[in-house]
Structure formats: C-alpha cells, structure tokens
Amino acid sequence: MNATRNGHFGLVAACWAILLLTAAPTAADTFSIDAASPSAGASLLPGSVLAFGPTTHVPQQSFGLAIGDELDALSDGTDIGQIIFFSVGRGSTGAAGQTDLFTVGGQALRGQQAGDVFVTVTADGVLSRPVGYNQLATDQTQYGLSPILAPFFYNSGPLDNLDALNFSEFDTLPVGGDGTPDRAIFFSLAAGSPTLTTLGASAADVLLWNPVDSTLSIWQPATTLGLTSGDDLDALALGVVANPDGSYTPVQAWFSLAPGSPSLGGDSGADIFHTTFGGDYSLLYTAEQLGLSDADNVDALEISPVPEPATLALLLVGGALAIGLARRRRVR
C-alpha cells in the first residue's frame, strides 16, 4: 500500500515538475488580490491591477482610484464563449465528493484554493461549459502568489486571494507598459472603497476607466443589471461594443454576487448569472454545475472559447493524472 501511494505521489510530482519547466507563465493575465492577502502591501495594493510576479501592472491611481480602494471584479469587455474560468474565496470547499488533487475540493483540502484559477470540464477532464466538474487551470505559483507551493503540498499558513481576473493586459503601449492603461478597464469595487463615495456609486455598479478621455465614471448602474445598491458585484466577465466616439455599448455580462447580497435570495455566491443590461438577469449556471457547493464563493470570473497554451498544458497534465489514478484505483 505504501509503495503504491508513494508511486502516485512520485507520478504527480514528476508531472508537475515537467509542467513548471515547459509551460510558459500566463504573463498576459491580469488580476487583483484582496486586502487580507499576505502579498498585499505598499507595493501591491488591492486596488491596483497586478500581473505575473506578482508586479503592479496598472497602479490604482493611474485609473482614478484612491488609497483604500479594493478591486472586486475586472474585465476588458471582450469576453465571449462558454468555458468558465473562475477563482474561489478562502472558505470554499468544492462540491461534496470531489476531492481529487486538481479540483477546488482537492486544493481546499491542501489550503491552496484561493489563489488558483479553475476551469469547467467534463468528468473526463475535457474543457466544457459547466456540467458539474472543475479542474485547476492556473496554480497560484504561476502568478507568484502565496503560498509558493506545488499543488500536492499541504499549506497551513495564510494564502493570497485572487479576487479579480482578466486574460489580457490593459497597459500595452509602449511595449512593456508604462503603468498607464491604454485600454478600457471595466470593474467593480468592494463595499467600503472610498471611490464609491466619491462617485456616488455602489459595490453593484460597473465602473469604467476610459483611456480616450482619462475619466472614471459609473458606466452601468446596478439597476441595469437588475441589481440593487446593496448588492456586491463579486466577479464579472463582460462583452461590449466599442463605438467610434470612444463610448462603449453593453452587450452582455456574466457575474457572481458576494454572499449576503440581497438579490441572491435563495441563490448562492457560487452561482453565475447573466444579463443583457435590460434591467434584469437570469441564473445561468448553479454552484453544482461548476463543481462547487452552495456555501462556496466565486471570487473572479473569465469566459473563453479556447484555453491559453499554458492553461491547456496544465489541463492535459491534470486530466492525464486524474484518469491514470482513477484507473489504478479501479484495478486495485
């Protein structure tokens, strides 16, 4: 039994080592971490857009935010597709019975779930719209987030919480960036952020930093999503049309709400909703369909028709491991 267990551990360790050596880091991904994250501090503010390292990609003051603000959701407005990428809060445990290493449940058991990005898959590990299963897409170590541990190790210390995510950069000119966003930033802020008071906004409003005129504004108030000012827009993926005059027309959005939001009613903070900004929204995917429990919390969200190369490499490794270990268990 011990030899078999050690063999499984060796297989996982070897595959993970190969992945870290061959898969390029997701350098184009941008994200934020919450104020309680151990990596947060004077050089990594929770209101700034971060990148791999982690480093500050766009400082919060470069898009109109103040000290004390905390990003809660983030999008560049180009989202489309059916494959759901997401992160979860620190207290999330995943669906009952789903505890394989590369699932939310498996990472939660190891105290590593809050800095990871997961993706919806089939039971066989194939990328899919939500059908009840998830798999690790990007480990927190690939972003440089804490803890710096491979996913099979157990963590008993504090961990970073990735709470906003976008699969592209906002600062692209000149090459390498200068800290000033040259693309529109659509986002929400956590309740209590000082800029909400300045704008007369709520944590359920979608805000916009427009690089055309360097202005920060309430782009879509909560009511256009069918929400109330007491709600907390916790994760956001967004599709918009950019107009010649520099304005943006909303098309659709996918989002989650923080636990305690009045509009949740009997729904979950791990459910995904959809709106076309007509003043209402619908439940699109339940927590169960994402492989989560109703008590979990989706903290960041991205929609994609195809995976990125590094993501695909990790999924192939994870899928092969899951299938291989499952077959060994059945044979034994």
N, C-alpha and C positions, 0 to 999 in steps of 0.2 A: 504493500500500500504506500509506504513512504517513498519507495523508488518511483512508483507511478506518479505520485504527487510532485516529486522533485523533477520528473521528466516534463510534466505540464508546465511547471514554473520556468524551467530552462527554455522550453519552446516559446513561451510568452516573452521572456527576457531577450532571447535572441532575435525574435521578430521585431520587438520594439527598438532594439539597438540598430538593426538594419534600417528601420524606418527613419530614425533620427539622422542616420548618416546619408540617406538617399533622398529624402523628401525635402524640398525647399521650404523654408519657413513661409507662412502666409503673410508676406511683407505688405501686401496691399490692403489687408484687413485693417479697419479702424474700429475703436471700441472705447468704452469708458469703464472705470471701476468705481464702486461706491465708497463713501467716506469712511466706512468701517474696515476697508481693506488694508492689510499691513503695508502694502506698497504705496498707498496714498500718502501724500505729504506735500511739502512745499514745491517739490519738483514734479510731482504727478498729482495734479489737483482733480477732484471728482467732477469738476465742470469742464475739463479740457478733453479734447479728442486725442486719444492715445494711439500708438502704433507699436509694432513688434519691438521688443527690447526689455521692458516697455519704455518708450520715449514719448514725449509730448509731440504730437503731430500738428495739432492746431491749439494753441493756448486759448483758454476761455475768453480772455479779454479781446482776442482777435475776432471774435464773432459776437461781441456785445454783452458778454456775461460778467458777473461780479464775483468777488471772493465770497464763498459760502454757497454758491450755486452748485447743484448736482445734476448732471445729465441723467435722464431716466430712460430715454428712448432716442434712437438715432437712425436717419435714413438719408440717402441722396436722391430719392424719388424715382429710381429706375427699376424698382422691384417688379418681377413678374415670374410666374411659374407655380409649381405645385409641391415642390420639395421644401420641407420646412427645416431650417436650421435654427437652433434655439439654445439659450442658456437657462439655468435654473438658479433659484435662490439657495442660500446656505441650508435651510431646513428641509429642502426637497429630498425625497427618498426614492422616487420612481414607483412604477406600478408594482403591486404585490406579486411576488414570484419571479420578477425579472431582476436577477442579481448577477448575471454574467458580467465579467470584468469590464467590458467596453460599453455598458449601458449606464443610464443615470443611476439605477439601483446599485450597480457594482461599484461605481465611483463614489456614491454616497456612503457605502459601507466602508470605504477607504478614506473618507474625509477629504475628497478631492473634487467634488462635483461642481462647485460654484464658479470656478474659473474656466471650465470646459465649454466647448460648443458641441452640441449633439445634432444628429440629423435623423429624420424619419426614414425607416427602412421596412422591408418585409421581414417575415420570420426567418428568411434565409439570408438576410443581410443585404438585399438588393435595394438601392435607392428607390424611394416610392413616396407618393402622397401618404399622409398619416393613416396607418392601418393597425396601430396598436404596438408598434415596436420602435425603438430608437437605438442609435449606436454613436459612440464617440467619433466626432469628426475632426476636432482640433483640441489637443490637450493643452492645458494652461501653460505648460512648459514651452510650447511653441510660440507663445506670446511673451514669455519671460515672466509670467505671473507666479505668485506664490500659492502653494509650495512647489519648489523646484524638485519634483519627484516624478519618476516614471509612474504610469497609472496603476501598476500592480503593487506598489508600496502603500502602506498604511500611514496616514497623516493624523497626528493628534494635536497639531498646533493650529494657529489661525490660518485662514485662507482668503485670497482675494476673491471678490465677487464681481464678475464681468456682468455689467447691467445695461449695456447698450452695444450694438454691433452693426457694422456696415461692411460690405465686401468690396469697398473701393476707397480711394483716398479723396480728401477734399482739397488738399493743397498740392497742386501738381506743377505749378509754374513759379519760378524756373525749375528745371529738373532737380529733384531732391527736395523741393519745397523751401519756402522762406517763412513759414509759420502763419501766413495769411491765406485764408480759404479763397480759392478761385472758382469753387463750385457751390451751389446752394446747399445749405445744411438745414434739414428738417428735423425737429427734435421736440421732446418734451422735457420738462424739469420736474424734479422731485418736489413734493409739497414742502414748504418752508424755504425754498430758494428765494433769496432777496429779489432777483429779477422778476419773479412772478408779481410781486407787489408793485414794482416799478412800472410794469406793463399793464397792470390791472388784469392779469391773466390767472389761470388756474392750472393745476397739475394735469388736467384733462385736455388742455388746449394743445394744438400742434403749432409750434413756433417756427419761424423761418428767418435765417440769416441770408439775405440776398446780396451776393457779391456785385451785382450790377450797380447798386447804389449804396452798398455798405450799410444796410439798415436791418434792424432786428424788429420783428413785428409778430402779432398774433396772426398766423396765416389762416388757420381753420379753428374757430372756437369749438368748444366741446359739443355744443348743440348740433353742429353739422354732422358729427359722428353719432348722434343720438345719445350723448352722454350728458352728465350733469357736472357742475363745477366742483362737486365734492368727490368726483372720481379721480383716480390716479392712472394715467396712461403709462403703463409699465414697460411695454415693448411695442415696436412699430416697424412695419415694412410698408412701403408706400410707392404707388405708381402715379406719376404726374405728367402733364404735357407742358413743356417749356414754350412760352409764347415769344414772338419777335420783340415785344415791348419790354421784355425782362420779367414779366409776371409768370406765374405758374398756375395751371388749372388742375384741380384734383381729379383723379380718375377712380382710384380705389385704394383701400388700405386694409392691412391685416394688423391686428393688435391684440394685446392682452391687457387686463386690468389688475392692479395690485389688490391683494386680499384686503377686504374692508371697504372697497369701493361700493357705494350704494347701488349702482346699476348692476352689480353682479347678481344680487338676489340669491337664488339658489345655485348659480353657476360658480365656476372655480377660477382661481387666479392662474390655473394652468390651462384654461380653455383659450382657444384662438377665435377671435371674432372678425367679421368682415363688414366693410361699409363702402358705399359709393358716394358718401358725403351728402346724402339726401335728407339727413335728419334722423336716420335710424340705422340699425346694424343688425346682423344676424349671427347666430352661433355657427361657426364654420367647422371647427374640429374640437372635440372634447379632450380633456386630460387623458382619458383612457385611450383615445386614438393616437396620442403622442407617446404612449407607454409610460404615462405618469399617473400619480394618484390625485384625487381631488384636493388634497391638502398641499400639493406642491405649488410652486410659483414660477411661471415663465418670466424670466427677467430681461431677455433680449431676444430679438427675432430677425431672421432674414429669410427671404424667399428666393429660390433659384431653380432654373430649369435644368441646369447641369452642374456637377461639382467642379471645384477648382482642382488642379493637378495634385497638390499636396493633400487635399481632403480625400480625393479618390484613392491615393496611395494608402492612407490610413484606413479607409473603409475596406479596401481589399485585404489588408493585413488583419484587421479586426474580424472581418467576415470569415476569412480562412481559419483563424484561430477558433472562433465560435463554433464553426461547423466541425472542425477537426476534434475539438474537445468533446462536443456533443456525441460524435461518433464513437470516441473512445469510451465514454460513459456507457453508451448502449452496448458496445461489445463486451465491456466488463460485466 
